[in-house]
Amino acid sequence: MKEIVTTERKPIKLWLKDIEPGAMEQAKNLANLPFIHKHIAIMPDAHQGYGMPIGGIMATHGVVIPNAVGVDIGCGMCAVKTSLTSISQEKLKSALQLIRKTVPLGFKHHKHEQDSTLMPEPGANISTKELPIVSREYKNALTQLGTLGGGNHFIEIQKGSDGFIWLMIHSGSRNLGYKVANHYNSLAIELNTKAGSEIPKKWQLAFLLLDSFAGNTYLQEMDFCVQFAFANRRLMMDRVQRALQSMDSRIVFEPIINIAHNYAAKESHYGKHVIIHRKGATSAREGEIGIIPGSQGAPSYIVRGKGNSESFKSCSHGAGRKMGRKQAQRQLSLSEEKNKLDKQNIIHSIRGKRDLDEAAGAYKDIDAVIDNQLDLIEVITELQPLAVIKG
């Protein structure tokens, strides 16, 4: 931890010194909410989001805040270690071609519904029909299953410091999560307005009471989206593995590592049952294996959590942006960003000016981000990118 801010209703614990003003203002808003438990934790990859900083962790009593989860519910990472110790540029390019044929990218969905047995089941004693948004969007979600999405979502083939080739995917709950998030955030705004909530609307932190039908249903639908996001990543990973096996059937894959970074969950911290909101942050319980990706062209890390209570047993979810998307497109040099990747022999996705929003120069230094949280995690394996597919 780098700093503790004590000027607000509750303390703010920071794992970075260079937090941007907008993110700091949002952190202070969180710290002044009436239902906060203990303190606010801000990770070293933090930057401004909607309502709550991306890279923030918050514990609440009796309420859940949809905007403190975000619109891409369950977005997260998965990684798989392979038995390969090397792969040629020719095979990498062939694998990328096969992956692009079976995994829709950007806003594209499958033309046909995918196998419904791959979809998650609702929680105990709940049917899908009791989840209004999930039920309405279910058929559409079947065409979204196994699709990457856009923005910072990626598929990457990497070389590990352990000597093996790894596969990594970053993606979320697609349009299903977006619909659920928007519905319940709008509902929370409506209910808070009717109740005369003391929380300013401009903070974008409308809440739902846990003991209300709306709050309980949101948690159920949100949990379904978290499970759907994992099912989405798992199906993509299966197709990435098949692409590699089509070139070498002897490849063996270890069990998948999966970790989400946009969700709320019922947990116990400092002796109290609370709702933990992790927005752009991942669980890092003692011994828990996690994934912290770098930007395109930078290393990613497989890590083990230390269970630090001060971060609510959490850590960062990535490098974190240092430039907004349009700012990066305006200010970064296309030739310089491409040359950085070309010199590393990385098969990358920087083609034109509009791709600069996902260039390495738009992100923080992942090694500095890791160094700032060594009280939260320990590094197990460093993964260097070999080939990247972006949405």
C-alpha positions in Angstrom: 0.0 0.0 0.0 1.2 3.5 -0.9 -1.1 5.9 0.9 -4.1 6.2 3.1 -6.5 9.1 2.6 -8.4 10.0 5.8 -10.2 13.2 4.8 -13.5 11.5 4.0 -16.2 9.6 5.9 -14.2 6.3 5.5 -10.5 5.9 4.7 -9.3 5.3 1.1 -6.4 2.9 0.9 -4.3 3.4 -2.3 -1.9 1.0 -4.0 -0.6 3.8 -6.3 0.7 7.3 -5.9 -0.3 8.7 -9.3 -4.0 8.3 -9.3 -5.8 10.6 -11.8 -8.0 13.4 -10.4 -11.3 11.9 -11.8 -10.6 8.5 -10.2 -9.7 10.1 -6.9 -12.9 12.1 -6.9 -14.9 8.9 -7.5 -13.0 7.2 -4.7 -13.9 10.0 -2.4 -17.6 9.7 -3.4 -17.5 6.0 -2.5 -15.8 6.8 0.9 -18.7 9.1 1.7 -21.5 6.7 1.1 -23.5 5.9 4.3 -23.3 2.1 4.0 -19.6 1.5 3.4 -17.8 -1.1 5.5 -14.3 -0.2 6.8 -12.6 1.5 3.9 -12.3 1.8 0.1 -9.4 0.0 -1.7 -7.9 1.3 -4.9 -5.6 -0.9 -6.9 -2.4 0.2 -8.8 -4.1 -0.1 -12.2 -6.9 2.3 -11.2 -8.5 4.9 -13.6 -11.8 6.7 -13.9 -14.9 4.7 -14.7 -18.7 5.3 -14.5 -19.5 6.0 -10.8 -16.7 3.9 -9.4 -13.0 3.8 -10.4 -12.0 0.8 -12.5 -9.5 -0.9 -10.2 -11.7 -0.3 -7.1 -13.0 -2.6 -4.3 -15.8 -1.6 -2.0 -17.7 -3.4 0.8 -21.3 -2.4 1.6 -23.9 -3.2 4.2 -27.4 -4.0 3.0 -27.1 -2.7 -0.6 -25.7 -3.5 -4.0 -24.7 -0.9 -6.6 -25.1 -1.9 -10.2 -22.7 0.8 -11.5 -20.0 -0.5 -9.0 -20.1 -3.8 -11.0 -20.3 -2.2 -14.4 -21.9 -3.0 -17.8 -19.6 -6.0 -18.7 -20.7 -8.2 -15.8 -18.3 -11.1 -15.2 -15.7 -9.8 -17.6 -12.4 -11.6 -16.8 -9.5 -13.7 -17.8 -8.8 -17.4 -18.5 -5.5 -19.0 -19.2 -4.3 -22.5 -20.2 -0.8 -23.9 -20.1 0.1 -26.2 -23.0 2.7 -29.0 -23.4 4.4 -27.0 -26.2 7.7 -25.5 -25.5 8.0 -23.6 -28.8 5.9 -22.6 -31.9 7.0 -21.2 -35.2 5.8 -17.9 -36.7 4.3 -19.9 -39.5 2.2 -22.1 -37.1 1.2 -19.0 -35.1 -0.2 -17.4 -38.3 -2.0 -20.6 -39.2 -3.5 -20.9 -35.7 -4.7 -17.3 -35.8 -6.4 -17.9 -39.2 -8.2 -20.9 -37.7 -9.2 -19.0 -34.6 -10.7 -16.2 -36.6 -12.9 -18.7 -38.5 -14.4 -20.1 -35.4 -14.4 -17.2 -32.9 -16.5 -14.1 -33.9 -14.7 -10.8 -33.1 -15.8 -7.3 -32.2 -19.6 -6.9 -32.5 -20.0 -10.1 -34.5 -22.1 -13.0 -33.1 -22.5 -16.6 -34.3 -25.0 -17.0 -37.2 -26.5 -19.9 -35.4 -27.3 -20.6 -31.7 -24.6 -22.6 -29.9 -25.2 -25.7 -27.8 -27.6 -24.8 -25.0 -26.0 -27.4 -22.7 -22.9 -25.0 -22.5 -25.1 -22.3 -20.9 -24.9 -21.9 -17.1 -27.7 -23.0 -14.8 -29.3 -20.4 -12.5 -28.7 -20.7 -8.7 -30.3 -23.2 -6.4 -34.1 -23.3 -6.5 -34.2 -20.7 -9.3 -35.4 -21.2 -12.8 -34.3 -19.1 -15.8 -37.9 -17.9 -16.1 -37.5 -16.1 -12.7 -34.7 -14.0 -14.2 -36.6 -11.4 -16.4 -33.7 -10.0 -18.4 -31.8 -13.3 -18.8 -35.1 -15.0 -19.8 -35.8 -12.3 -22.4 -32.3 -12.3 -23.8 -31.6 -16.1 -23.6 -31.9 -16.9 -27.3 -29.8 -14.0 -28.3 -27.2 -15.1 -25.7 -26.9 -18.5 -27.4 -25.5 -16.7 -30.5 -23.1 -14.6 -28.3 -21.6 -17.7 -26.5 -18.0 -18.2 -27.7 -17.6 -14.6 -29.0 -14.8 -12.2 -28.1 -16.3 -8.8 -28.2 -14.4 -5.5 -28.8 -12.4 -2.9 -26.9 -9.7 -4.4 -24.7 -10.8 -8.0 -25.1 -8.2 -10.3 -26.7 -6.9 -13.8 -27.4 -3.2 -14.2 -26.9 -0.6 -17.0 -27.5 2.3 -16.5 -25.1 5.7 -18.0 -24.0 6.0 -18.5 -20.3 9.0 -18.1 -18.1 8.4 -21.7 -17.2 9.4 -22.6 -20.8 5.9 -23.5 -22.0 3.5 -22.0 -24.5 0.3 -20.5 -22.9 -3.1 -19.4 -24.2 -5.0 -16.5 -22.7 -8.4 -14.9 -23.3 -9.9 -11.7 -21.9 -13.7 -11.4 -22.5 -17.0 -10.9 -20.7 -20.8 -11.4 -20.8 -21.3 -9.7 -24.1 -24.7 -8.0 -24.7 -26.4 -10.2 -22.1 -24.4 -8.5 -19.3 -24.9 -5.1 -20.8 -28.7 -5.5 -20.8 -28.8 -6.7 -17.2 -26.5 -3.9 -16.0 -28.4 -1.1 -17.8 -31.8 -2.4 -16.6 -30.9 -2.6 -12.9 -29.0 0.7 -12.9 -32.0 2.4 -14.4 -34.2 0.7 -11.9 -31.9 1.8 -9.0 -32.0 5.4 -10.2 -35.8 5.3 -10.4 -36.2 3.8 -6.9 -33.6 6.1 -5.3 -35.4 9.1 -6.8 -38.7 8.0 -5.4 -37.2 7.4 -2.0 -35.5 10.7 -1.9 -32.0 9.3 -1.6 -29.3 11.5 -0.1 -26.7 10.3 -2.6 -26.3 12.9 -5.5 -27.4 11.6 -8.9 -24.2 13.0 -10.5 -22.2 10.4 -8.5 -23.8 7.6 -10.7 -24.0 5.3 -7.6 -27.7 4.5 -7.4 -28.2 1.4 -5.2 -30.7 -1.5 -4.6 -31.6 -2.8 -1.2 -30.6 -6.4 -0.6 -33.8 -7.2 1.2 -35.9 -5.9 -1.8 -37.1 -8.0 -4.7 -35.1 -5.7 -7.1 -31.9 -6.2 -5.2 -32.2 -9.9 -4.8 -33.2 -10.4 -8.5 -30.2 -8.2 -9.6 -27.8 -10.4 -7.7 -29.3 -13.5 -9.3 -29.2 -12.1 -12.8 -25.7 -10.7 -12.2 -24.5 -14.1 -11.0 -25.9 -15.8 -14.1 -24.0 -13.3 -16.2 -20.8 -14.0 -14.3 -21.3 -17.7 -15.1 -22.2 -16.9 -18.7 -19.0 -14.9 -19.1 -17.0 -17.9 -17.9 -18.9 -20.2 -20.3 -18.1 -17.8 -23.1 -14.4 -17.8 -22.4 -14.4 -21.6 -21.9 -16.0 -22.2 -25.4 -13.5 -19.8 -27.0 -10.6 -21.5 -25.3 -11.9 -24.9 -26.5 -11.8 -23.5 -30.1 -8.4 -22.0 -29.6 -7.1 -25.4 -28.4 -8.6 -27.1 -31.4 -6.9 -24.7 -33.7 -3.5 -25.7 -32.2 -4.4 -29.4 -32.2 -5.2 -29.2 -35.9 -1.5 -28.6 -36.4 -0.3 -31.0 -33.7 -2.6 -33.6 -32.2 -0.1 -34.5 -29.5 -0.5 -31.2 -27.6 -1.8 -31.6 -24.0 -3.6 -28.8 -22.2 -3.6 -28.3 -18.4 -6.9 -27.3 -16.6 -8.2 -23.8 -17.3 -7.5 -21.0 -14.9 -10.4 -18.5 -14.7 -10.8 -15.3 -12.8 -13.5 -12.6 -13.1 -13.0 -8.9 -12.4 -16.5 -7.2 -12.6 -18.9 -8.5 -10.1 -20.4 -8.3 -6.6 -20.4 -11.1 -4.1 -21.5 -12.0 -0.6 -18.4 -12.3 1.5 -17.1 -11.9 5.1 -14.5 -9.3 5.8 -13.4 -7.9 9.2 -15.9 -10.1 10.9 -19.0 -8.9 9.0 -21.1 -10.3 6.2 -20.9 -7.7 3.3 -21.4 -7.3 -0.4 -18.0 -6.9 -2.0 -18.0 -5.0 -5.3 -14.9 -5.6 -7.5 -14.9 -3.3 -10.5 -11.8 -4.0 -12.6 -10.3 -6.0 -9.6 -9.9 -9.7 -8.9 -10.1 -11.9 -5.9 -6.7 -12.7 -4.4 -7.4 -15.0 -1.4 -4.5 -16.8 0.2 -3.2 -19.4 -2.3 -5.7 -18.4 -5.0 -4.3 -18.5 -8.5 -5.1 -15.4 -10.6 -4.2 -13.7 -13.8 -3.0 -10.1 -14.3 -2.6 -9.3 -18.0 -0.4 -6.6 -19.5 -1.2 -4.5 -22.5 -0.7 -5.6 -26.1 3.0 -6.1 -26.4 3.7 -6.3 -22.6 4.0 -9.3 -20.4 1.1 -10.9 -18.4 1.4 -12.7 -15.1 0.0 -15.8 -13.4 -0.1 -14.9 -9.7 -0.9 -16.4 -6.3 -3.0 -14.4 -3.8 -1.7 -13.6 -0.3 -5.2 -12.9 1.2 -4.3 -9.4 2.3 -7.4 -8.1 4.3 -6.6 -4.5 3.6 -7.5 -4.9 -0.1 -10.4 -7.1 0.9 -8.3 -10.1 -0.4 -8.1 -8.5 -3.9 -5.6 -7.4 -6.5 -5.5 -5.5 -9.8 -7.1 -6.9 -13.0 -4.5 -5.6 -15.4 -2.2 -2.8 -16.3 -4.9 -0.1 -16.4 -5.3 2.7 -18.9 -3.2 5.9 -18.7 -4.9 7.4 -21.8 -8.5 7.5 -22.9 -9.3 5.8 -26.2 -9.7 8.9 -28.3 -6.7 10.6 -26.5 -4.5 7.6 -27.5 -5.7 7.8 -31.1 -4.8 11.5 -31.2 -1.5 11.4 -29.4 0.2 8.1 -30.0 2.4 7.5 -33.1 1.2 4.7 -35.3 4.6 3.9 -36.7 6.3 3.9 -33.2 3.7 1.6 -31.7 3.9 -0.8 -34.6 7.7 -0.7 -34.5 7.7 -1.6 -30.8 5.7 -4.8 -31.5 7.5 -5.6 -34.7 10.9 -5.5 -33.0 9.6 -8.1 -30.5 8.4 -10.3 -33.3 4.9 -10.2 -32.0 2.1 -10.9 -34.4 -0.1 -8.0 -33.4 -3.4 -6.1 -34.1 -2.2 -2.6 -34.7 -3.1 -1.8 -38.3 -4.3 1.8 -38.4 -4.8 4.9 -36.3 -8.1 3.7 -34.8 -6.3 0.7 -33.3 -4.1 3.0 -31.2 -6.6 2.9 -28.4 -5.3 -0.6 -27.6 -1.6 0.1 -28.2 0.9 -0.5 -25.4 1.4 3.2 -25.1 -2.2 3.7 -23.9 -1.6 1.6 -20.8 0.4 1.8 -17.6 3.7 0.0 -17.1 2.5 -3.5 -16.1 5.8 -4.2 -14.2 5.3 -1.1 -12.1 1.7 -2.1 -11.4 2.9 -5.6 -10.2 5.6 -4.0 -8.0 3.0 -1.8 -6.3 1.0 -4.8 -5.1 3.6 -7.4 -4.0 1.9 -7.3 -0.6 -1.2 -8.6 -2.3 0.2 -11.3 -4.7 3.3 -13.2 -5.6 4.2 -13.8 -9.3 4.3 -17.5 -10.4 4.9 -17.2 -14.1 5.7 -14.3 -16.5 4.1 -14.7 -20.0 5.5 -12.9 -23.0 3.2 -12.3 -26.0 3.9 -14.1 -29.3 0.6 -13.4 -31.1 -2.5 -11.3 -30.3 -6.0 -11.2 -31.7 -8.0 -8.1 -30.7 -11.8 -7.5 -31.0 
